[in-house]
Amino acid sequence: MSNQVKLLFIGDIIGAPGLALLETLLPSLISRHKPDFVIANAENSHEGMGTNEAIVRNLYRLGIHVLTGGNHSFAKWKIYPYMKTDPRLLRPMNYPKGAHGFGYGIYDIPGTTHRIGVVNLQGRTFMQPIDDPFRCADRVIEKIKEETPMIFIDFHAEATAEKMAFAWHVDGRASVVAGTHTHIPTADARILPKGLGYITDVGMTGPYHSVIGMDKETAIKRFLIQTPHKYKTANGDNRICALVADLDTDTGSCKTIEPVIYPAFSSQQTS
């Protein structure tokens, strides 16, 4: 329909396994769903924590239009100068003034006359005590609505309750709130009463023979011994977790929202 655009959002990309999977499968995913605009969370795309310029440019080459981040956006300091120059590489907007990079942007949707606002925010419960994402959202939503009714928000947060409260807070004012950070896809994709598409967590794109992307044995040692261990990205059982949503170009409301998990999870034993 001419009054709708389709959005594809790819959940947290985890290191080399997630990047390799996108190299192989993203073209077919785009061919199947035919999105007008593609967003991905890339905060863990370099060695499982942070990103770098080469990875960012390669993700653009694959057809991703905007990249979001989270609490690991600042994990690799070499990306800092580049973050200042690329308005398509976002980090959470509610970091204090002076943090490198951009927290939101308004972008042309290729092949259309429409624009979309993309906002990256981070929760505070069990995370860094940064600025209030709720009031930050209030300010940026009003600013974006001067140019477009379509607003996508990557809400990067630990607590389920905070994600859900935030969604209710912006229902009727934003198009989609996609939860990220906890890396496990939730089964609650839905449209709230005033037209907001919502999911608590999209899930990660990467190795599921892991503990949320981390090598299993290393993660187990951290819990058993309660001492630090070097982060090591896992391998095996790689999957894409994503979200597809149709947005009304006139009102900005979400008309359909559907999780995409490939390959799908199975109840049968895997090796």
C-alpha positions in Angstrom: 0.0 0.0 0.0 1.3 3.5 -0.9 0.5 4.9 2.6 2.7 2.4 4.4 6.4 1.7 4.6 8.1 -1.5 5.8 10.8 -1.4 8.4 13.3 -4.2 9.2 15.2 -4.1 12.5 18.0 -6.5 13.2 18.7 -7.4 16.9 22.1 -7.0 18.5 24.9 -8.3 16.1 27.3 -10.4 18.1 30.9 -10.4 16.8 32.2 -12.3 13.8 29.5 -15.0 14.0 26.7 -12.4 13.7 28.5 -10.5 10.9 29.2 -13.7 8.9 25.5 -14.7 9.2 24.4 -11.3 7.9 26.9 -11.5 5.0 25.2 -14.8 4.0 21.6 -14.3 4.8 20.8 -10.5 4.9 20.4 -10.2 1.1 17.8 -13.0 1.1 16.1 -11.6 4.2 15.8 -8.2 2.4 14.6 -9.9 -0.8 11.9 -11.8 1.1 10.5 -9.0 3.3 11.3 -6.1 0.9 11.8 -3.4 3.6 12.0 0.2 2.7 14.3 1.0 5.6 16.7 -1.3 7.5 18.1 -0.6 11.0 20.5 -2.8 13.1 22.0 -2.7 16.6 25.8 -3.0 16.2 27.1 -2.2 19.7 28.5 -5.7 20.0 29.7 -6.3 16.4 33.4 -6.1 17.1 34.7 -9.0 19.1 31.4 -9.2 21.0 31.7 -5.7 22.5 31.9 -2.4 20.7 32.3 -1.7 16.9 34.7 -0.2 14.5 34.7 1.9 11.3 35.4 -1.0 9.0 32.4 -3.0 10.4 30.1 0.0 10.2 31.0 0.6 6.5 30.5 -3.1 5.7 27.1 -3.2 7.3 26.1 -0.2 5.2 27.3 -2.0 2.2 25.0 -4.9 3.0 22.0 -2.6 2.9 21.6 -1.4 6.4 20.7 2.3 6.6 21.1 3.2 10.3 23.0 1.5 13.1 22.0 1.8 16.8 24.0 1.1 19.9 23.9 0.8 23.7 26.0 0.6 26.8 28.9 -1.0 24.7 28.9 1.8 22.1 31.9 3.3 23.8 33.7 0.0 24.5 36.3 0.5 21.7 37.9 4.0 22.0 39.2 4.0 18.4 35.7 4.5 17.1 35.3 7.8 18.9 36.5 10.1 16.2 34.4 8.4 13.6 31.3 8.5 15.8 31.5 12.3 15.6 31.3 12.3 11.8 28.7 9.7 11.0 25.0 10.7 11.7 23.9 7.2 10.7 25.8 5.6 13.6 23.8 6.2 16.7 24.5 5.7 20.4 22.1 6.2 23.3 20.9 9.8 23.3 20.6 10.1 27.1 24.3 9.9 27.8 25.5 13.1 29.3 26.5 16.1 27.2 30.0 15.7 25.8 29.7 12.0 24.9 30.8 11.2 21.3 28.3 10.6 18.5 24.7 11.1 17.7 21.6 10.0 19.7 19.0 10.3 17.0 18.5 11.3 13.4 15.9 11.9 10.7 16.5 10.0 7.5 15.2 9.9 4.0 13.5 6.5 3.2 15.0 5.5 -0.2 12.6 5.3 -3.1 9.9 7.3 -1.3 9.2 10.9 -0.4 9.0 10.0 3.3 11.4 10.4 6.3 11.7 8.5 9.5 13.2 9.4 12.8 15.4 6.9 14.6 16.1 7.3 18.3 18.5 5.4 20.5 17.9 5.4 24.3 19.3 3.5 27.2 17.5 2.4 30.4 18.9 3.1 33.9 17.7 0.2 36.0 20.7 -2.1 36.7 22.7 0.0 34.3 24.7 3.3 34.3 22.9 6.1 36.1 22.7 8.3 33.0 20.1 10.9 32.0 16.4 10.1 32.2 15.3 8.3 28.9 11.6 9.1 29.5 12.0 12.8 29.5 14.7 12.6 26.9 12.1 10.9 24.7 9.6 13.5 25.4 11.9 16.2 24.0 13.1 14.4 20.9 9.7 13.1 19.9 8.3 16.6 19.7 11.3 17.7 17.6 11.1 14.8 15.2 7.3 15.2 14.7 8.0 18.6 13.2 9.4 16.7 10.2 7.8 13.2 10.2 5.2 11.2 12.2 7.3 8.0 11.9 9.6 7.4 14.8 11.5 4.2 15.6 13.1 3.8 19.1 15.7 1.3 20.0 15.3 1.1 23.8 18.4 -0.6 25.2 17.7 -1.7 28.7 18.1 -4.5 31.2 14.8 -4.4 33.1 11.7 -5.7 31.4 9.5 -3.4 33.6 11.4 -0.4 32.4 11.0 -1.3 28.8 7.3 -1.9 29.2 6.8 1.3 31.2 8.6 3.3 28.5 6.5 1.8 25.7 3.3 2.8 27.5 4.8 6.3 28.0 5.3 6.8 24.3 2.3 4.9 23.0 0.5 7.2 20.5 3.6 9.3 20.0 6.1 6.9 18.4 5.8 4.1 15.8 7.9 1.3 17.3 9.8 0.6 20.5 12.1 -2.3 20.0 13.8 -3.6 23.2 17.5 -4.6 22.9 20.4 -5.5 25.3 19.2 -8.8 26.9 19.8 -10.8 23.7 17.0 -13.2 24.2 13.9 -12.8 21.9 10.6 -12.3 23.7 7.2 -13.6 22.5 5.3 -10.4 23.2 5.4 -8.5 19.9 2.1 -6.5 19.8 0.5 -3.2 18.9 -0.5 -1.1 21.9 -3.9 0.7 22.0 -2.7 4.0 20.6 -0.7 2.4 17.7 2.8 1.7 19.1 4.4 -1.5 17.9 6.3 -3.0 20.8 8.5 -6.0 21.7 10.4 -6.3 25.0 13.5 -7.8 23.3 14.2 -8.5 19.6 17.0 -11.0 20.5 20.5 -11.2 19.2 22.0 -12.0 15.8 24.8 -14.4 16.5 25.7 -17.6 18.3 23.1 -19.2 20.5 25.4 -22.0 21.7 26.5 -19.4 24.3 25.4 -17.4 27.2 23.9 -14.4 25.5 26.7 -14.5 22.9 29.6 -15.3 25.3 31.5 -18.5 25.4 29.6 -20.9 27.6 32.6 -22.2 29.7 33.9 -18.6 30.3 30.4 -17.5 31.4 30.0 -20.4 33.7 33.3 -19.7 35.4 32.2 -16.1 36.0 29.2 -17.4 37.9 31.0 -20.2 39.7 34.1 -18.3 40.8 32.7 -14.8 40.9 35.9 -13.3 39.5 36.4 -11.4 36.2 37.2 -13.4 33.0 38.1 -12.0 29.6 35.1 -11.8 27.3 35.2 -14.4 24.6 32.7 -14.5 21.8 31.0 -17.9 21.3 30.5 -19.9 18.1 27.7 -22.2 16.9 24.0 -22.3 16.4 24.0 -18.9 14.7 20.6 -17.2 14.2 19.2 -13.9 13.0 16.7 -12.3 15.3 14.9 -9.3 13.7 11.6 -7.5 13.5 9.5 -6.4 10.6 6.9 -3.7 11.0 4.6 -1.8 8.6 4.1 1.9 9.5 1.4 4.3 8.4 3.1 7.2 6.6 0.3 9.7 7.6 -0.2 8.9 11.3 3.1 7.1 12.1 1.1 4.3 13.8 2.3 0.7 13.5 -0.1 -1.4 11.4 1.7 -4.8 11.7 4.6 -6.1 13.7 6.3 -9.5 13.3 9.4 -11.1 14.9 11.7 -12.8 12.4 13.9 -15.6 13.7 16.0 -17.6 11.3 16.6 -20.4 11.6 13.6 -20.9 13.9 14.2 -22.4 17.3 13.3 -26.1 17.6 12.1 -28.2 20.6 14.2 -31.1 19.4 17.7 -31.7 20.8 20.5 -30.0 18.9 24.2 -31.1 18.7 
